[in-house]
Amino acid sequence: MKVVADLHIHSRFSRATSKDLSIENLEKYAKIKGLNLLGTGDLTHPEWVKELKQNLKEDDSGILKTTTDFNFVLQGEVSLMYSQDGKGRRIHLVLLAPSFEIVEQINEILARNGRLDYDGRPIFNIPCPHFVEMMKDISKDIEIIPAHVWTPWFSLFGSNSGFDSVQECFKEQTKNIFALETGLSSDPEMNWRLSSLDRFSLVSNSDSHSFWPWRIGRECNIFELKELKYKNLVDTIRTKQGFKETIEVDPSYGKYHYDGHRNCSISFSPKESLEHRNICPICKRNLTIGVLHRVEELADREAGYIPKNAVPFRRIIPLSEILAKLLGSGVASQKTWKEYNNLVMNLKDELNVLLNAKKEELVKFTSEKIADTIIENRKGKIKIVPGYDGEYGFPLLAEKDIKKVKKKEKDKSQKGLAEFM
């Protein structure tokens, strides 16, 4: 069975999320996207767990189902904030659980260490090794996956609060970590540059804070399972057997790919940052060091290396983002939605449009220019202006954007890096 899974999302009980997040909306847009398995998000929040129990059917498979048989797996995220080796650490972890009974045990023990009701992503002063041990004492079937492992804030390798290795973070409990979530600002190819990561599965998820198709499933995993059961899913994540590929956005699209300082509109490659000693030339404060820079610091291989057991991947930009740029309209505008729906409703789902539909199929429902751009997107030929310091990158398709970027590059070369902007 082919399983297309986004295993890290949030409910409306997490901060900065859509107030309209519901099981109904999640199912609707997951199907439109082309997903058939979705994490529930926020398994630690009591109100959301109550809704999950009301809206999802549980059986002995460990997979929950809606009344129309769409698949969910119990999932949440926690934030661990503590000190180790004289440095403040902020690590986010994704949890997968096989049943509501196990979720209740997780929440019972976490409630002794802090509040669960104020945020869907609760914060605990618990070191990572101790947290993993706590979870494994509850059930060996709980899966713990370090989230968006390269982002500067709140991640395993983060430049501001992370570690230089998985072992340094999890110590003796590293044996119970089988997968790492790459995050939007990195992709498997970047992670392959660290030989120490070869044994880990590299999973890709959206970390979505809404149900809209330019968020949900923008990164996802494709598995081939004999049967959709929790045990089979976790075994595949742990062993890579049946792990077919991941769908990634171009890492430049992520909010922390390049270094930079958003308040000063400064965006630098790692080389440019080093020329400035990682200091913003405008305000003279420290730059936020992005994912590409951090990978360069820790890599022991050249770019382009492919490990023997590597799971393949494909880079793709969400369809709504492409259409909005080509149409000169907002991503949520009626104009973009009309074009989006015309393609998706006639060609099965968004992932099929992006990854499989032939040009002769596409031009039946859209313009030749849009069809050609979808094919270019599939081939990785669209240039992305890199994201930095919390700003998303964007595809370089609109004429005004192209002119703006050319002007910025010209200013850099004429004025010198220290003076531009």
Residue pairs with C-beta under 8 A, 6 or more apart in sequence:
1 224
1 225
1 226
1 227
1 228
2 36
2 222
2 223
2 224
2 244
3 36
3 37
3 221
3 222
3 223
3 224
3 225
3 228
3 233
4 34
4 35
4 36
4 37
4 217
4 220
4 221
4 222
4 351
5 35
5 36
5 37
5 38
5 39
5 73
5 220
5 221
5 222
5 223
5 233
6 30
6 35
6 37
6 38
6 39
6 205
6 206
6 208
6 216
6 217
6 219
6 220
6 221
7 37
7 38
7 39
7 73
7 75
7 94
7 96
7 145
7 203
7 205
7 221
8 39
8 41
8 75
8 77
8 94
8 145
8 147
8 181
8 205
8 206
8 207
8 208
9 26
9 38
9 39
9 40
9 41
9 75
9 205
9 206
9 207
9 208
9 216
10 17
10 21
10 41
10 42
10 77
10 120
10 121
10 207
10 208
10 209
11 17
11 21
11 40
11 41
11 42
11 45
11 48
11 51
11 120
12 18
12 19
12 20
12 21
12 22
12 48
12 120
13 42
13 45
13 47
13 48
13 119
13 120
14 41
14 42
14 45
14 119
14 120
14 121
14 209
15 119
15 120
15 121
16 209
17 120
17 209
17 210
18 209
18 210
18 211
18 212
20 210
20 211
21 41
21 210
21 211
22 51
23 51
23 52
23 55
23 56
23 66
23 72
24 55
25 211
26 38
26 211
26 216
27 38
27 66
27 68
27 70
28 211
29 211
29 212
29 213
29 216
30 36
30 38
30 70
30 211
30 216
30 217
31 70
31 349
32 213
32 344
32 349
32 350
33 213
33 216
33 217
33 349
33 350
33 351
34 217
34 348
34 349
34 350
34 351
34 352
35 216
35 217
35 220
35 351
36 70
36 71
37 63
37 71
37 72
37 73
37 228
37 233
38 70
38 71
38 72
38 73
38 216
39 72
39 73
39 74
39 75
39 94
39 96
39 205
40 48
40 52
40 56
40 64
40 72
40 73
40 74
40 75
40 76
41 48
41 75
41 76
41 77
41 120
42 48
42 76
42 77
42 120
42 121
43 49
43 52
43 74
43 75
43 76
43 95
43 97
43 103
43 106
43 107
44 76
44 78
44 106
44 107
44 110
44 116
44 120
44 122
45 76
45 116
45 117
45 119
45 120
45 122
46 107
46 116
46 117
47 117
48 120
49 100
49 103
49 107
52 64
52 72
52 74
52 100
53 100
55 66
56 64
56 65
56 66
56 72
57 64
57 65
57 66
57 67
58 64
58 99
58 100
59 65
61 227
61 228
61 229
61 230
62 73
62 98
62 99
62 141
62 229
62 230
62 231
62 233
63 71
63 72
63 73
63 228
63 229
63 230
63 233
64 71
64 72
64 73
64 74
65 71
65 72
66 72
71 228
73 96
73 230
73 233
74 96
74 97
74 98
74 99
74 100
74 102
74 103
75 94
75 95
75 96
75 97
76 94
76 95
76 97
76 120
76 121
77 92
77 93
77 94
77 95
77 120
77 121
77 147
77 207
78 92
78 93
78 95
78 110
78 121
78 122
78 123
78 124
78 131
79 90
79 91
79 92
79 121
79 122
79 123
79 124
79 154
80 89
80 90
80 91
80 92
80 93
80 123
80 124
80 125
80 126
80 127
80 128
80 131
81 88
81 89
81 90
81 123
81 124
81 125
82 88
82 89
82 125
82 126
82 127
83 89
84 127
87 161
88 161
89 127
89 128
89 161
89 162
89 163
89 169
90 153
90 154
90 155
90 158
90 160
90 161
90 162
91 128
91 146
91 154
91 155
91 156
91 161
91 162
91 169
92 121
92 146
92 147
92 148
92 154
92 155
93 128
93 131
93 144
93 145
93 146
93 147
94 144
94 145
94 146
94 147
94 181
94 205
95 106
95 135
95 142
95 143
95 144
95 145
96 142
96 143
96 145
96 230
96 233
96 234
97 103
97 106
97 139
97 141
97 142
97 143
98 139
98 141
98 142
98 230
98 231
102 138
102 139
102 141
102 142
105 138
105 139
106 135
106 138
106 142
107 116
109 134
109 138
110 116
110 122
110 124
113 124
113 125
113 126
114 122
114 123
114 124
114 125
115 122
116 122
124 131
126 134
128 169
128 170
128 171
128 173
129 170
129 171
129 172
129 173
131 144
132 144
132 170
132 173
132 176
132 177
133 173
135 142
135 144
136 142
136 173
136 176
141 230
141 231
141 234
143 178
143 179
143 234
143 237
143 238
144 176
144 177
145 177
145 178
145 179
145 180
145 181
145 203
145 237
146 155
146 156
146 166
146 169
146 177
146 180
146 181
147 154
147 155
147 181
147 183
147 207
148 154
148 155
148 181
148 182
148 183
148 184
148 185
148 207
149 155
149 156
149 157
149 162
149 180
149 181
149 182
149 183
149 186
150 157
150 158
150 182
150 183
150 185
150 186
150 190
150 256
150 291
150 294
150 295
151 158
151 183
151 185
151 255
151 256
151 291
152 158
152 159
152 160
152 256
152 288
152 289
152 290
152 291
152 294
153 160
153 161
154 161
155 161
155 162
155 183
156 162
156 163
156 166
156 169
156 180
157 163
157 164
157 294
157 298
158 294
159 288
159 289
159 290
159 293
159 294
160 288
160 289
162 169
163 169
164 298
165 196
166 174
166 177
166 180
166 196
166 197
166 200
167 174
167 196
170 176
170 177
177 200
178 200
178 201
178 237
178 238
179 200
179 201
179 202
179 203
179 237
179 238
180 191
180 197
180 200
180 201
180 202
180 203
181 202
181 203
181 204
181 205
182 188
182 190
182 191
182 202
182 203
182 204
182 219
182 246
182 248
183 207
183 254
183 291
184 207
184 218
184 219
184 249
184 251
184 253
184 254
184 255
185 251
185 254
185 255
185 256
185 257
185 290
185 291
185 292
185 387
186 251
186 254
186 257
186 291
186 295
187 204
187 248
187 250
187 251
187 313
187 315
188 202
188 204
188 246
188 248
188 310
188 311
188 313
189 303
189 304
189 306
189 313
190 251
190 291
190 292
190 295
191 197
191 202
191 295
192 198
192 301
192 305
192 306
192 307
192 310
193 295
193 299
193 300
193 301
193 302
193 303
193 305
194 295
194 298
194 299
194 300
194 301
195 300
195 301
195 307
196 300
198 307
198 309
201 237
201 238
201 240
201 243
201 311
202 246
202 311
203 221
203 237
203 246
204 219
204 220
204 221
204 246
204 247
204 248
204 313
205 219
205 220
205 221
206 215
206 216
206 217
206 218
206 219
206 220
208 215
208 216
208 217
208 218
209 215
210 216
212 320
212 332
213 318
213 319
213 320
213 340
213 350
214 318
214 319
214 320
214 321
214 331
215 318
217 247
217 350
217 351
218 249
218 318
219 246
219 247
219 248
219 249
220 246
220 247
220 351
221 243
221 245
221 246
221 247
222 244
222 245
222 246
222 247
223 233
223 236
223 242
223 243
223 244
224 242
224 244
225 232
225 233
225 236
225 242
226 232
232 242
235 241
236 242
236 243
237 243
240 309
240 311
243 311
244 311
244 312
245 311
245 312
245 313
245 314
246 311
246 312
246 313
246 314
247 313
247 314
247 316
247 351
247 355
248 313
248 314
248 315
248 316
249 315
249 316
249 317
249 318
250 315
250 317
250 380
250 382
250 384
250 393
251 257
251 291
251 292
252 258
252 384
252 385
252 386
252 387
252 393
253 317
253 384
253 387
253 392
253 393
253 394
253 395
254 291
254 387
254 392
254 393
255 387
255 388
255 389
255 390
255 391
255 392
255 393
256 288
256 290
256 291
256 387
256 388
256 389
256 390
257 290
257 291
257 292
257 386
257 387
257 388
257 393
258 267
258 268
258 269
258 290
258 292
258 293
258 386
258 387
258 388
259 267
259 268
259 269
259 270
259 272
259 273
259 278
259 287
259 288
259 289
259 290
259 292
259 293
259 388
259 389
260 266
260 267
260 268
260 287
260 288
260 290
260 388
260 389
260 391
261 280
261 282
261 283
261 285
261 287
261 288
261 389
262 288
262 388
262 389
262 390
262 391
263 283
264 280
264 282
264 283
264 421
265 421
266 280
266 281
266 282
266 287
266 388
266 421
267 386
267 388
267 389
267 391
268 276
268 287
268 388
268 417
269 292
270 290
270 292
270 293
270 296
272 417
273 287
273 289
273 293
275 417
276 287
276 417
276 418
278 286
278 287
278 289
279 285
279 286
279 287
280 286
280 287
281 417
281 418
281 419
281 420
281 421
282 421
287 389
288 388
288 389
288 390
290 388
290 389
292 386
314 355
314 378
315 380
316 354
316 355
316 377
316 378
317 377
317 382
317 384
317 395
318 350
318 354
319 340
319 343
319 344
319 350
319 353
319 354
319 374
320 331
320 332
320 336
320 340
321 331
321 394
321 395
322 370
322 373
322 374
322 377
322 382
322 395
322 397
323 336
323 339
323 340
323 370
324 330
324 331
324 333
324 336
325 394
325 395
325 397
325 398
325 401
326 369
326 370
326 373
326 397
326 398
327 333
327 335
327 336
327 339
328 398
329 335
329 336
330 336
339 366
339 370
340 350
342 365
342 366
343 353
343 362
343 365
343 366
344 350
344 353
346 364
346 365
347 353
347 357
347 361
347 362
347 365
353 362
353 374
354 374
354 377
354 378
355 378
357 374
359 371
359 372
359 375
362 370
362 371
362 374
362 375
363 371
373 382
373 397
376 382
377 395
382 395
382 396
382 397
383 395
383 396
384 393
384 394
384 395
384 396
385 393
385 394
385 395
385 396
385 401
385 405
386 393
387 393
394 401
396 402
396 405
408 420
408 421
411 420
411 421
412 420
